[in-house]
Amino acid sequence: MCRRVVVLRVEVCARARERRGLALAEAGVPATTYRGNRVRRSSDKETGMIVAGIDVGSKNTKIVALRDGEVAVRVTVSSGFDQEESARVGLEKAAAELDIGFDDFAFVAATGVGRKAIAFAGHLLTEVAADARGAAALDPEARTVIDVGADEARAIRVDEGGKVLDFAVNEKCAAGAGAFVEAMSRALEVSLKEFGEISLESTESIPMNAQCTVFAESEVVSLIHSNTAPKDIARAVHDAMAGRVSAMVRRAGVQGAVVIGGGVAHNVGFVQALKDTLGVAELRVLPQPEYLGALGAALAAADKAGDKAGEGARVAGEA
């Protein structure tokens, strides 16, 4: 009986290693850079102080690695059902690109909705704390920080040192987050990029119910059947979403330079609608906005690792 148990355990471990190998291959990690749970070094050269921040979102997991306080690698993988395994795969991919071993990161910190699932992270921080830290590094003038992701949006008011003064979160309905725009673009059968761009061509303002994605999608279908121009529908969607997000931002308070991060910051139509709804002169889109939380986590990891260079990381505009 004992022998059978041992054999079964060996088979289970082998299958687990095989699944991880397939996942790493799909993520683009060369097979020669990993073996089992350990990523091997391909050289013995000096690597410097390397830390990583992981942002575990509901849709994607983003990773930022810093080498001596500067951004060295950015990685995105699908979060999937097993968030810790997805984070591990992403970190192994980052390790391979850095030519180091998985265990060679000086420190790993995690944030995001799934941060508690990352058992190998040495430090966990809230999304609010991570966003504030990342925004302060990317734009020291930022005083109002907006982050709009797939399923959640948040607004944070910070002081000149990046300390959180107040914040507000919209997590009750996707109508105030990226999933809402994705659903509407599917209804129009256009790409997200095109959906944002065509809305800028519209000169019509059409009111839309943004309280629920399901109801809003029904409205979009009705507008399509009434031969409303796609550009006008796209603008209506962005205006409705901007209305919800701007109400949240005002709860936190609007002051000073206003910046936006999160994947939805790539949507030019939404950014313009939010700028108009807030009535601000400028809405700054942060560099690589989808990595805002991961960057904040990486900077926190640098602090934990004793890397003082993390405080003044030169991150803006890097590839």
PAZAPA-4460 file (N, C-alpha, C; in steps of 0.05 Angstrom, whole numbers, plus 32768, in hexadecimal, padded with zeros to 4 digits):
% residues 319
    n_x    n_y    n_z   ca_x   ca_y   ca_z    c_x    c_y    c_z   seq   type   mol
   8011   7FE8   8000   8000   8000   8000   8011   8019   8000     1      M     A
   8026   8019   8011   8038   8030   8013   8046   8035   7FF8     2      C     A
   804E   801F   7FEC   805C   8021   7FD2   8049   802E   7FBD     3      R     A
   802F   8026   7FBE   801C   8031   7FAB   8019   804F   7FB0     4      R     A
   8018   8058   7FC9   8015   8074   7FD0   802C   8084   7FC5     5      V     A
   8044   8079   7FC9   805C   8087   7FBF   805B   808A   7FA1     6      V     A
   8053   8075   7F93   8052   8075   7F76   803E   808A   7F6D     7      V     A
   8027   808B   7F7A   8012   809F   7F73   801C   80BB   7F77     8      L     A
   802A   80C0   7F8E   8035   80DA   7F93   8049   80E2   7F7D     9      R     A
   805A   80D0   7F75   806D   80D5   7F60   805F   80DD   7F46    10      V     A
   8049   80CE   7F40   803B   80D3   7F27   802D   80EF   7F28    11      E     A
   8022   80F6   7F40   8015   8110   7F43   8029   8126   7F40    12      V     A
   8041   8123   7F4C   8055   8138   7F4A   805F   813B   7F2D    13      C     A
   8061   8124   7F1F   806A   8125   7F03   8055   8134   7EF2    14      A     A
   803B   812E   7EF7   8026   813C   7EE8   8027   815A   7EED    15      R     A
   802B   8161   7F07   802C   817D   7F0E   8043   818B   7F00    16      A     A
   805B   817E   7EFF   8072   818A   7EF1   806C   818D   7ED3    17      R     A
   805E   8179   7EC8   8057   817A   7EAC   8045   8191   7EA6    18      E     A
   8030   8195   7EB8   801E   81AC   7EB4   802C   81C6   7EB5    19      R     A
   803F   81C9   7EC9   804E   81E2   7ECC   805F   81E6   7EB4    20      R     A
   806B   81D1   7EA9   807C   81D3   7E92   806D   81DD   7E7A    21      G     A
   8054   81D3   7E76   8043   81DB   7E60   803B   81F9   7E64    22      L     A
   8034   8200   7E7D   802C   821C   7E82   8043   822F   7E7D    23      A     A
   805B   8227   7E85   8073   8238   7E80   8078   823B   7E62    24      L     A
   8075   8224   7E53   8079   8225   7E37   8065   8238   7E29    25      A     A
   804C   8237   7E32   8037   8248   7E27   803E   8266   7E2E    26      E     A
   804A   826A   7E45   8051   8285   7E4D   806A   828F   7E3F    27      A     A
   8078   827E   7E30   808F   8286   7E21   80A9   8282   7E2F    28      G     A
   80AA   8271   7E44   80C3   826C   7E52   80D1   8254   7E45    29      V     A
   80E9   8257   7E3B   80F7   8241   7E2E   80FA   8229   7E41    30      P     A
   80F7   8211   7E36   80F8   81F9   7E47   8113   81F6   7E54    31      A     A
   8128   8201   7E49   8143   81FD   7E54   8148   820F   7E6D    32      T     A
   8135   8220   7E73   813A   8232   7E8A   812D   8229   7EA4    33      T     A
   811D   8214   7EA3   8111   820B   7EBC   8112   81ED   7EBF    34      Y     A
   810F   81E4   7ED7   810F   81C8   7EDE   80FF   81C4   7EF7    35      R     A
   80E8   81B8   7EF5   80D7   81B4   7F0D   80CE   81CF   7F18    36      G     A
   80D0   81D2   7F33   80C8   81EA   7F40   80DE   81FF   7F40    37      N     A
   80F4   81FA   7F34   810B   820B   7F36   8114   8215   7F1B    38      R     A
   8117   822E   7F17   8122   8239   7EFE   8141   823A   7F02    39      V     A
   814F   8230   7EEF   816C   822E   7EF1   817A   8247   7EE6    40      R     A
   8190   824E   7EF2   81A1   8263   7EE7   81AE   8259   7ECE    41      R     A
   81B1   826B   7EBB   81C0   8264   7EA2   81DB   8270   7EA3    42      S     A
   81E1   8280   7EB7   81FC   828B   7EBA   8200   8292   7ED7    43      S     A
   8219   8297   7EDF   8220   829E   7EFA   8227   82BC   7EFD    44      D     A
   821F   82CC   7EE8   8226   82E8   7EE9   8217   82F6   7EFF    45      K     A
   8222   830D   7F08   8215   831D   7F1D   81FB   8329   7F12    46      E     A
   81E5   8325   7F22   81CB   832E   7F18   81C1   8347   7F26    47      T     A
   81CD   834F   7F3C   81C3   8366   7F4A   81AB   835F   7F5C    48      G     A
   81A0   8372   7F6A   8189   836E   7F7B   8170   836D   7F6A    49      M     A
   8162   8356   7F69   814A   8353   7F59   8132   834C   7F6B    50      I     A
   811D   835B   7F69   8104   8357   7F78   80ED   8356   7F64    51      V     A
   80D6   834C   7F6D   80BF   834A   7F5B   80A5   8352   7F69    52      A     A
   8093   835F   7F5A   8078   8365   7F64   8064   8357   7F53    53      G     A
   8050   834B   7F5F   803C   833C   7F51   8020   8348   7F56    54      I     A
   8012   834E   7F41   7FF7   8359   7F43   7FE3   8344   7F39    55      D     A
   7FD5   8336   7F4B   7FC4   8320   7F43   7FA7   832B   7F3F    56      V     A
   7FA1   8330   7F25   7F86   833A   7F1E   7F73   8323   7F19    57      G     A
   7F5A   832A   7F15   7F46   8315   7F0F   7F49   8309   7EF3    58      S     A
   7F55   8319   7EE1   7F59   830F   7EC5   7F76   8309   7EC0    59      K     A
   7F88   831B   7EC6   7FA4   8317   7EC0   7FB5   831C   7ED9    60      N     A
   7FCC   830F   7EDA   7FE0   8313   7EEF   7FF8   8321   7EE3    61      T     A
   7FFF   8338   7EEE   8015   8348   7EE4   802D   8346   7EF7    62      K     A
   8045   8345   7EEC   805D   8344   7EFC   8071   8359   7EF2    63      I     A
   807D   8368   7F05   8092   837B   7EFF   80AA   8373   7F10    64      V     A
   80C1   8370   7F03   80DA   836A   7F11   80EC   8382   7F10    65      A     A
   80F8   8389   7F26   810C   839F   7F28   8127   8393   7F2C    66      L     A
   813B   839E   7F1D   8157   8397   7F22   8165   83B0   7F2B    67      R     A
   816E   83B0   7F44   817C   83C8   7F4F   816A   83E0   7F4D    68      D     A
   8150   83DD   7F52   813E   83F3   7F52   8132   83FC   7F38    69      G     A
   813A   83F0   7F22   8130   83F7   7F07   8120   83E0   7EFC    70      E     A
   810A   83E7   7EED   80FA   83D2   7EE0   810A   83C2   7ECC    71      V     A
   810B   83A8   7ED0   811A   8396   7EBF   8108   8385   7EAD    72      A     A
   80F1   837D   7EB8   80E0   836B   7EAA   80C3   8370   7EB1    73      V     A
   80B1   836E   7E9E   8094   836F   7EA3   8088   8356   7E96    74      R     A
   8077   8348   7EA4   806B   832F   7E9A   804D   832F   7EA0    75      V     A
   803D   8325   7E8E   8020   8321   7E92   8018   8305   7E8B    76      T     A
   8009   82F8   7E9D   7FFF   82DD   7E98   7FE1   82DD   7EA0    77      V     A
   7FD2   82CA   7E95   7FB6   82C8   7E9D   7FB4   82BE   7EBA    78      S     A
   7FA2   82C9   7ECA   7FA0   82C1   7EE6   7F95   82A5   7EE8    79      S     A
   7F82   829D   7ED7   7F77   8282   7ED8   7F69   827B   7EF2    80      G     A
   7F65   8261   7EF7   7F58   8258   7F0F   7F6B   8255   7F26    81      F     A
   7F84   824E   7F21   7F98   824B   7F35   7FAA   8264   7F35    82      D     A
   7FA3   8277   7F46   7FB2   8291   7F45   7FCF   828E   7F4D    83      Q     A
   7FD4   827D   7F61   7FF0   827A   7F6A   8001   826D   7F54    84      E     A
   7FF5   8259   7F47   8004   824C   7F31   8009   825F   7F1A    85      E     A
   7FF5   8270   7F14   7FF9   8283   7EFE   800F   8298   7F06    86      S     A
   800F   82A0   7F1F   8023   82B3   7F28   803F   82A6   7F27    87      A     A
   8040   828D   7F2E   805A   827F   7F2E   8064   827C   7F11    88      R     A
   8052   8276   7EFF   805A   8273   7EE2   8064   828E   7ED8    89      V     A
   8056   82A4   7EDF   805E   82BF   7ED7   807A   82C6   7EE2    90      G     A
   807E   82BF   7EFC   8097   82C6   7F09   80AE   82B5   7EFD    91      L     A
   80A8   829C   7EF6   80BC   828C   7EE9   80C4   8296   7ECD    92      E     A
   80B0   82A1   7EC0   80B6   82AE   7EA6   80C7   82C6   7EAA    93      K     A
   80C1   82D6   7EBE   80D1   82EE   7EC4   80EE   82E6   7ECB    94      A     A
   80F0   82D0   7EDB   810B   82C7   7EE3   811B   82BE   7ECB    95      A     A
   810D   82B0   7EB8   811B   82A7   7EA0   8125   82BF   7E8F    96      A     A
   8115   82D4   7E8D   811D   82EC   7E7E   8134   82FA   7E8C    97      E     A
   8135   82F8   7EA6   814B   8305   7EB5   8164   82F3   7EB8    98      L     A
   8161   82DA   7EAE   8177   82C7   7EB0   817F   82C2   7ECD    99      D     A
   816B   82BE   7EDE   8170   82B7   7EFA   815E   829F   7F01   100      I     A
   8162   8295   7F19   8151   827F   7F23   8138   828A   7F31   101      G     A
   8123   827A   7F32   810A   8282   7F3F   810F   828B   7F5C   102      F     A
   8121   827E   7F6A   8127   8284   7F86   813B   829B   7F89   103      D     A
   8144   82A7   7F73   8158   82BC   7F74   814C   82D8   7F78   104      D     A
   8132   82DA   7F78   8126   82F4   7F7E   812B   82FB   7F9B   105      F     A
   8135   8313   7FA0   813C   831B   7FBB   8123   831D   7FCC   106      A     A
   810C   8325   7FBF   80F3   8327   7FCE   80DC   8328   7FB9   107      F     A
   80C5   831D   7FC1   80AD   831E   7FB0   8096   8328   7FC0   108      V     A
   8088   833C   7FB6   8070   8347   7FC3   8058   8344   7FB0   109      A     A
   8040   8341   7FBB   8029   833D   7FAA   8012   8350   7FB2   110      A     A
   8002   8358   7F9E   7FEB   8368   7FA2   7FD5   835E   7F90   111      T     A
   7FBE   836B   7F8F   7FA8   8363   7F7E   7F93   8352   7F8C   112      G     A
   7F7D   834D   7F7F   7F67   833E   7F8C   7F6F   8322   7F95   113      V     A
   7F82   8316   7F87   7F8A   82FB   7F8D   7FA4   82F9   7F9D   114      G     A
   7FAD   830F   7FA9   7FC7   830F   7FB6   7FCA   82FB   7FCD   115      R     A
   7FB4   82F5   7FDB   7FB5   82E3   7FF1   7FBB   82C6   7FE9   116      K     A
   7FB7   82C1   7FCF   7FBC   82A6   7FC5   7FDA   82A1   7FBF   117      A     A
   7FEA   82B6   7FC0   8007   82B3   7FB9   8017   82AD   7FD2   118      I     A
   8018   8294   7FD9   8025   828B   7FF2   8043   8291   7FF1   119      A     A
   8050   8292   7FDA   806D   8296   7FD9   8075   82B4   7FDA   120      F     A
   8061   82C6   7FDB   8067   82E3   7FDD   806F   82E9   7FFA   121      A     A
   8083   82F9   7FFD   808C   8300   8018   807D   8317   8024   122      G     A
   806E   8326   8014   805F   833D   801E   8047   8341   800C   123      H     A
   8030   8348   8019   8017   834E   800B   800F   836A   8010   124      L     A
   8006   8378   7FFB   7FFC   8394   7FFF   7FE3   8398   7FEF   125      L     A
   7FD2   83A9   7FF9   7FB8   83AE   7FEB   7FBD   83BB   7FD0   126      T     A
   7FA8   83BA   7FC0   7FA9   83C7   7FA5   7FAD   83E5   7FA8   127      E     A
   7FA0   83F0   7FBC   7FA1   840D   7FC1   7FBE   8415   7FC7   128      V     A
   7FCB   8407   7FD9   7FE7   840D   7FE1   7FF9   8409   7FC9   129      A     A
   7FF5   83F4   7FB9   8007   83EF   7FA2   8003   8404   7F8D   130      A     A
   7FEB   840C   7F88   7FE6   8421   7F73   7FF2   843B   7F7B   131      D     A
   7FEF   8443   7F95   7FFA   845C   7F9E   8019   845C   7F9C   132      A     A
   8025   8445   7FA3   8042   8444   7FA1   804C   8445   7F84   133      R     A
   803F   8436   7F73   8046   8435   7F57   8043   8450   7F4A   134      G     A
   802C   845E   7F4F   8027   8478   7F43   803B   848D   7F4C   135      A     A
   8042   848C   7F65   8056   849F   7F70   8071   849C   7F62   136      A     A
   8078   8484   7F5B   8091   847F   7F4D   8090   8488   7F2F   137      A     A
   8079   8483   7F23   8076   8489   7F06   8071   84A7   7F02   138      L     A
   8062   84B4   7F14   805C   84D0   7F11   805B   84DD   7F2D   139      D     A
   8071   84E8   7F36   8072   84F4   7F51   805E   850B   7F55   140      P     A
   8054   8516   7F3F   8040   852C   7F42   8024   8521   7F47   141      E     A
   8020   8507   7F44   8005   84FC   7F47   7FFA   8500   7F62   142      A     A
   7FE1   850A   7F63   7FD3   850D   7F7D   7FB8   84FE   7F7D   143      R     A
   7FAD   84F9   7F65   7F95   84E8   7F63   7F9C   84D1   7F50   144      T     A
   7F9A   84B9   7F5A   7FA1   84A1   7F4B   7F88   8491   7F45   145      V     A
   7F83   848B   7F2B   7F6C   847A   7F23   7F77   8461   7F17   146      I     A
   7F6C   844A   7F1F   7F74   8430   7F13   7F5A   8422   7F0B   147      D     A
   7F57   841D   7EF1   7F40   840F   7EE7   7F49   83F5   7EDA   148      V     A
   7F42   83DE   7EE6   7F49   83C4   7EDC   7F32   83B6   7ED0   149      G     A
   7F34   839B   7ECE   7F1F   838C   7EC1   7F05   838B   7ED1   150      A     A
   7F07   8387   7EEB   7EEF   8384   7EFB   7EED   8398   7F13   151      D     A
   7F00   83AA   7F14   7EFF   83BC   7F2B   7F0C   83D7   7F24   152      E     A
   7F03   83EC   7F30   7F0F   8406   7F2D   7F13   8412   7F48   153      A     A
   7F28   8423   7F4B   7F2D   8430   7F64   7F39   844C   7F5F   154      R     A
   7F34   845D   7F72   7F40   8478   7F71   7F4E   847E   7F8C   155      A     A
   7F65   848A   7F8A   7F76   848E   7FA2   7F80   84AB   7FA2   156      I     A
   7F7D   84B8   7FB9   7F88   84D3   7FBC   7FA1   84D0   7FCD   157      R     A
   7FB7   84DB   7FC3   7FD1   84D8   7FD1   7FDE   84F3   7FD6   158      V     A
   7FF1   84F4   7FE8   7FFF   850D   7FED   8019   850E   7FDD   159      D     A
   8029   8522   7FE2   8042   8525   7FD2   8056   850F   7FD5   160      E     A
   8053   84FF   7FEB   8065   84E9   7FEF   8059   84CE   7FE6   161      G     A
   8041   84CF   7FDA   8035   84B6   7FD1   8024   84A8   7FE6   162      G     A
   8021   84B5   7FFE   8012   84A9   8013   7FF4   84AB   800D   163      K     A
   7FE5   8495   8013   7FC8   8495   800D   7FBA   84A6   8021   164      V     A
   7FAA   84B9   8017   7F9A   84CA   8028   7F7D   84C1   8029   165      L     A
   7F73   84B7   8012   7F58   84AD   8011   7F55   849C   7FF7   166      D     A
   7F41   848B   7FF6   7F3D   847B   7FDE   7F20   8472   7FDD   167      F     A
   7F18   8469   7FC5   7EFD   845F   7FC0   7F00   8448   7FAC   168      A     A
   7EEF   8434   7FAF   7EF1   841C   7F9E   7ED5   8415   7F92   169      V     A
   7ED5   840E   7F79   7EBC   8405   7F6C   7EC0   83E7   7F66   170      N     A
   7EB4   83D6   7F75   7EB8   83B9   7F70   7E9D   83AA   7F70   171      E     A
   7E87   83B9   7F70   7E6D   83AC   7F71   7E62   83A4   7F55   172      K     A
   7E6B   83B2   7F41   7E60   83AD   7F26   7E75   83B2   7F11   173      C     A
   7E76   83A1   7EFC   7E89   83A4   7EE7   7E84   83BC   7ED5   174      A     A
   7E6D   83C9   7ED9   7E66   83E1   7EC9   7E7A   83F8   7ECE   175      A     A
   7E8A   83F6   7EE3   7E9E   840A   7EE8   7EBA   8400   7EE4   176      G     A
   7EBD   83EB   7ED3   7ED8   83E0   7ECF   7EDA   83D6   7EB2   177      A     A
   7EF1   83CB   7EAC   7EF8   83C3   7E91   7EE6   83AE   7E85   178      G     A
   7EDB   839C   7E96   7ECA   8386   7E8B   7EB1   8392   7E7D   179      A     A
   7EA8   83A9   7E87   7E91   83B6   7E7B   7E97   83BE   7E5E   180      F     A
   7EAE   83CA   7E59   7EB5   83D3   7E3E   7EB9   83BB   7E2C   181      V     A
   7EC5   83A6   7E37   7ECA   838D   7E27   7EAF   8381   7E1E   182      E     A
   7E9C   8380   7E30   7E82   8375   7E29   7E74   8386   7E14   183      A     A
   7E76   83A0   7E16   7E69   83B2   7E02   7E77   83B0   7DE7   184      M     A
   7E92   83AE   7DE7   7EA0   83AC   7DCD   7E99   8391   7DBF   185      S     A
   7E94   837C   7DCF   7E8C   8363   7DC3   7E70   8366   7DB7   186      R     A
   7E5F   8375   7DC4   7E44   8379   7DB9   7E45   8387   7D9E   187      A     A
   7E59   8399   7D9B   7E5C   83A8   7D82   7E6D   8399   7D6E   188      L     A
   7E79   8383   7D77   7E8B   8373   7D67   7EA3   8382   7D5C   189      E     A
   7EAF   8392   7D6E   7EC8   83A0   7D67   7EDD   839B   7D7C   190      V     A
   7EF6   83A0   7D76   7F0B   839C   7D89   7F0A   83B2   7D9E   191      S     A
   7F17   83AC   7DB5   7F18   83C1   7DCA   7F26   83DA   7DC1   192      L     A
   7F3B   83D6   7DB1   7F4A   83EE   7DA7   7F39   83FF   7D95   193      K     A
   7F2B   83F2   7D83   7F19   8400   7D70   7F02   840D   7D7F   194      E     A
   7EF8   83FF   7D93   7EE1   8409   7DA3   7EE8   8424   7DB0   195      F     A
   7F01   8425   7DBB   7F0A   843E   7DC7   7F0E   8454   7DB3   196      G     A
   7F19   844D   7D9C   7F20   8461   7D87   7F07   846D   7D7A   197      E     A
   7EF4   845C   7D73   7EDC   8467   7D65   7ECB   8479   7D76   198      I     A
   7ECD   8475   7D91   7EBC   8486   7DA2   7EC5   84A3   7DA1   199      S     A
   7EDF   84A7   7D9B   7EE9   84C3   7D99   7EDE   84D1   7D80   200      L     A
   7ED3   84C3   7D6D   7EC8   84CF   7D55   7EAB   84D8   7D59   201      E     A
   7E9F   84CF   7D6F   7E82   84D5   7D73   7E7E   84F2   7D7C   202      S     A
   7E68   84FD   7D73   7E5F   8518   7D7B   7E44   8517   7D89   203      T     A
   7E3A   84FF   7D8D   7E1F   84FB   7D99   7E23   84F1   7DB6   204      E     A
   7E12   84FB   7DC7   7E12   84F2   7DE3   7DF8   84E2   7DE9   205      S     A
   7DFB   84C8   7DED   7DE4   84B7   7DF2   7DE5   84AC   7E0E   206      I     A
   7DD1   84B2   7E1F   7DD1   84A7   7E3A   7DCE   8489   7E3B   207      P     A
   7DDC   847C   7E4E   7DDB   845F   7E50   7DDB   8457   7E6E   208      M     A
   7DCD   8442   7E74   7DCC   8437   7E8F   7DE6   8427   7E95   209      N     A
   7DF6   8432   7EA6   7E10   8424   7EAD   7E0E   8416   7EC8   210      A     A
   7DF7   8412   7ED2   7DF4   8405   7EEC   7DF9   83E7   7EEB   211      Q     A
   7DF5   83DC   7ED4   7DF8   83BF   7ED1   7E02   83B8   7EB5   212      C     A
   7E16   83A7   7EB2   7E20   839F   7E98   7E0B   8392   7E87   213      T     A
   7DFB   8381   7E94   7DE6   8372   7E85   7DD2   8385   7E78   214      V     A
   7DC8   8398   7E89   7DB5   83AC   7E7E   7DC1   83BD   7E69   215      F     A
   7DDA   83C6   7E6E   7DE8   83D7   7E5A   7DEC   83C8   7E40   216      A     A
   7DF2   83AF   7E41   7DF6   839F   7E28   7DDB   839E   7E19   217      E     A
   7DC5   839C   7E27   7DAB   839C   7E1A   7DA6   83B6   7E0C   218      S     A
   7DAE   83CC   7E19   7DAB   83E7   7E0D   7DBC   83E9   7DF4   219      E     A
   7DD4   83DE   7DF4   7DE5   83DF   7DDD   7DD8   83CF   7DC6   220      V     A
   7DCD   83B8   7DCB   7DBF   83A9   7DB7   7DA8   83B9   7DAB   221      V     A
   7D99   83C7   7DBC   7D83   83D7   7DB3   7D8D   83EE   7DA1   222      S     A
   7DA3   83FA   7DA9   7DAE   8410   7D99   7DB8   8406   7D7E   223      L     A
   7DC3   83EE   7D7E   7DCC   83E2   7D64   7DB4   83DD   7D52   224      I     A
   7D9E   83D3   7D5D   7D86   83CD   7D4D   7D79   83E7   7D43   225      H     A
   7D7E   83FD   7D51   7D73   8417   7D49   7D86   8426   7D36   226      S     A
   7D9A   8417   7D2D   7DAE   8422   7D1A   7DBE   843A   7D25   227      N     A
   7DC3   843A   7D3F   7DD4   844F   7D4A   7DF1   8449   7D42   228      T     A
   7DFF   845E   7D3B   7E1B   845A   7D31   7E2C   844E   7D47   229      A     A
   7E3D   843A   7D3F   7E4F   842D   7D53   7E60   8441   7D63   230      P     A
   7E69   8457   7D56   7E79   846A   7D65   7E6A   8478   7D7B   231      K     A
   7E4F   847C   7D76   7E3F   8489   7D8A   7E39   8476   7DA1   232      D     A
   7E35   845C   7D9B   7E31   8448   7DB0   7E4A   8446   7DC1   233      I     A
   7E62   8445   7DB4   7E7B   8443   7DC2   7E7E   845B   7DD5   234      A     A
   7E78   8473   7DCC   7E7A   848A   7DDD   7E67   8488   7DF5   235      R     A
   7E4E   847F   7DF0   7E3A   847C   7E05   7E44   8469   7E1B   236      A     A
   7E51   8453   7E12   7E5C   843F   7E25   7E72   844C   7E36   237      V     A
   7E84   845A   7E29   7E9A   8467   7E38   7E90   847D   7E4A   238      H     A
   7E7D   848C   7E41   7E72   84A2   7E52   7E65   8496   7E6B   239      D     A
   7E56   8480   7E67   7E48   8473   7E7E   7E5C   8468   7E92   240      A     A
   7E71   845B   7E88   7E85   8450   7E9A   7E95   8467   7EA8   241      M     A
   7E9B   847C   7E99   7EA9   8492   7EA4   7E99   849F   7EBA   242      A     A
   7E7E   84A0   7EB7   7E6D   84AB   7ECC   7E6F   849C   7EE6   243      G     A
   7E70   8482   7EE5   7E73   8472   7EFD   7E8E   8475   7F0A   244      R     A
   7EA3   8475   7EF9   7EBE   8477   7F04   7EC3   8493   7F0F   245      V     A
   7EB9   84A7   7F02   7EBE   84C3   7F0C   7EB0   84C7   7F26   246      S     A
   7E98   84BB   7F2A   7E8A   84BD   7F44   7E9B   84B1   7F5A   247      A     A
   7EA8   849B   7F54   7EBA   848E   7F67   7ED2   849F   7F6D   248      M     A
   7EDE   84AB   7F58   7EF5   84BC   7F5C   7EEF   84D4   7F6E   249      V     A
   7ED7   84DF   7F6A   7ED0   84F7   7F7A   7ECC   84EF   7F97   250      R     A
   7EC4   84D6   7F9D   7EC2   84CE   7FB9   7EDD   84CE   7FC6   251      R     A
   7EF2   84C7   7FB7   7F0D   84C7   7FC3   7F18   84E4   7FC3   252      A     A
   7F0F   84F4   7FB1   7F18   8510   7FAF   7F2B   8515   7F98   253      G     A
   7F26   8529   7F88   7F36   8530   7F71   7F48   8547   7F78   254      V     A
   7F62   8543   7F76   7F75   8559   7F7C   7F8E   8555   7F6C   255      Q     A
   7F9B   856B   7F65   7FB5   856A   7F58   7FB5   855B   7F3E   256      G     A
   7FCC   8550   7F36   7FCE   8541   7F1E   7FBF   8527   7F20   257      A     A
   7FAE   8521   7F0B   7F9E   8509   7F0B   7FAA   84F5   7EF7   258      V     A
   7FB0   84DC   7F00   7FBC   84C8   7EEF   7FAB   84AF   7EEF   259      V     A
   7FAE   849F   7EDA   7F9E   8487   7ED7   7FAF   846F   7ECF   260      I     A
   7FAB   8459   7EDC   7FB8   8440   7ED6   7FA4   842A   7ED2   261      G     A
   7FAE   8411   7ED0   7F9C   83FB   7ECA   7F99   83F6   7EAC   262      G     A
   7F91   83DF   7EA5   7F8F   83D8   7E88   7F7D   83EA   7E78   263      G     A
   7F67   83F3   7E85   7F54   8404   7E77   7F5F   841F   7E6F   264      V     A
   7F76   8427   7E7B   7F83   8440   7E74   7F8D   8440   7E57   265      A     A
   7F8E   8428   7E4B   7F96   8426   7E2E   7F7F   842E   7E1C   266      H     A
   7F67   8430   7E27   7F4F   8436   7E17   7F4D   8455   7E15   267      N     A
   7F53   845F   7DFD   7F54   847C   7DF9   7F38   8488   7DFC   268      V     A
   7F24   8479   7DF4   7F09   8484   7DF6   7F00   8487   7E13   269      G     A
   7F06   8474   7E24   7EFF   8476   7E40   7F0E   848C   7E4E   270      F     A
   7F28   848E   7E48   7F39   84A3   7E55   7F2E   84BE   7E4E   271      V     A
   7F26   84C3   7E35   7F1B   84DD   7E2D   7F01   84E2   7E3B   272      Q     A
   7EF0   84CD   7E3D   7ED6   84D0   7E4A   7ED9   84D6   7E67   273      A     A
   7EEC   84C9   7E74   7EF1   84CE   7E91   7EFC   84E9   7E96   274      L     A
   7F0E   84F2   7E85   7F19   850D   7E87   7F03   8522   7E85   275      K     A
   7EF1   851F   7E71   7EDB   8532   7E6E   7EC8   8531   7E85   276      D     A
   7EC2   8519   7E8F   7EAF   8517   7EA5   7EBA   8522   7EBF   277      T     A
   7ED4   851E   7EC4   7EE0   8529   7EDC   7EE4   8547   7EDA   278      L     A
   7EE5   8551   7EC1   7EE9   856E   7EBD   7F05   8577   7EC4   279      G     A
   7F19   8565   7EC0   7F35   856C   7EC6   7F43   8575   7EAC   280      V     A
   7F57   8585   7EAF   7F66   858F   7E97   7F77   8579   7E8B   281      A     A
   7F80   8567   7E9C   7F92   8551   7E92   7F8E   8538   7EA2   282      E     A
   7F8D   8522   7E93   7F8B   8507   7EA0   7FA3   84F7   7E95   283      L     A
   7FB7   84F4   7EA6   7FD0   84E8   7E9D   7FCF   84C9   7E9D   284      R     A
   7FD5   84BD   7E87   7FD6   849F   7E85   7FF2   8497   7E8D   285      V     A
   7FF4   8486   7EA2   800E   847E   7EAB   801C   846B   7E97   286      L     A
   8036   846A   7E96   8044   8457   7E84   803E   843A   7E8C   287      P     A
   803A   8429   7E79   8034   840D   7E7E   801E   840B   7E94   288      Q     A
   8007   8417   7E90   7FF3   841B   7EA6   7FE9   8401   7EB2   289      P     A
   7FE8   83EB   7EA3   7FDF   83D2   7EAE   7FF1   83C6   7EC3   290      E     A
   800A   83D0   7EC4   801D   83C5   7ED8   8020   83D7   7EF1   291      Y     A
   800D   83EA   7EF4   800F   83FC   7F0B   8011   83EE   7F26   292      L     A
   7FFE   83DB   7F2B   7FFE   83CD   7F44   8016   83BB   7F48   293      G     A
   801F   83AE   7F32   8036   839C   7F34   804F   83AC   7F3A   294      A     A
   8051   83C4   7F2E   8068   83D6   7F34   8069   83DE   7F51   295      L     A
   8051   83E6   7F5B   8050   83ED   7F77   8058   83D6   7F8A   296      G     A
   8050   83BE   7F83   8058   83A7   7F93   8076   83A2   7F91   297      A     A
   8081   83A6   7F79   809E   83A2   7F75   80AE   83B6   7F86   298      A     A
   80A4   83CF   7F86   80B2   83E3   7F96   80B1   83DD   7FB4   299      L     A
   809A   83D2   7FBD   8097   83C9   7FD9   80AA   83B2   7FDE   300      A     A
   80AD   83A0   7FCA   80C0   8389   7FCD   80DC   8393   7FD0   301      A     A
   80E3   83A8   7FC0   80FE   83B4   7FC2   8103   83BF   7FDE   302      A     A
   80EF   83CB   7FEA   80F2   83D6   8005   80F7   83BF   8018   303      D     A
   80E7   83AA   8015   80EA   8393   8027   8105   8385   8024   304      K     A
   810F   8386   800C   8129   837A   8007   8140   838C   800F   305      A     A
   813A   83A4   8018   814F   83B6   8020   815C   83C4   8009   306      G     A
   814F   83C4   7FF1   815A   83D1   7FDA   8151   83EE   7FD9   307      D     A
   8161   8400   7FE3   815A   841C   7FE5   8157   8429   7FCA   308      K     A
   8163   841C   7FB5   8160   8427   7F9A   8143   8425   7F91   309      A     A
   8133   8413   7F9D   8117   8411   7F94   8108   842A   7F98   310      G     A
   810F   843B   7FAC   8100   8453   7FB1   8102   8467   7F9B   311      E     A
   8119   8467   7F8C   811B   8479   7F76   811D   846B   7F5C   312      G     A
   810E   8456   7F59   810F   8446   7F40   8109   8457   7F28   313      A     A
   8119   8454   7F13   8114   8462   7EFA   8103   8450   7EE9   314      R     A
   80E9   8454   7EEA   80D7   8441   7EDD   80C8   844E   7EC5   315      V     A
   80C4   8467   7EC5   80B3   8473   7EB0   80C0   8470   7E95   316      A     A
   80B0   8467   7E82   80BA   8466   7E66   80CC   844F   7E5F   317      G     A
   80D0   843C   7E71   80E1   8425   7E6B   80D2   8411   7E5A   318      E     A
   80E1   8401   7E4B   80D4   83ED   7E39   80C8   83D7   7E4A   319      A     A
***
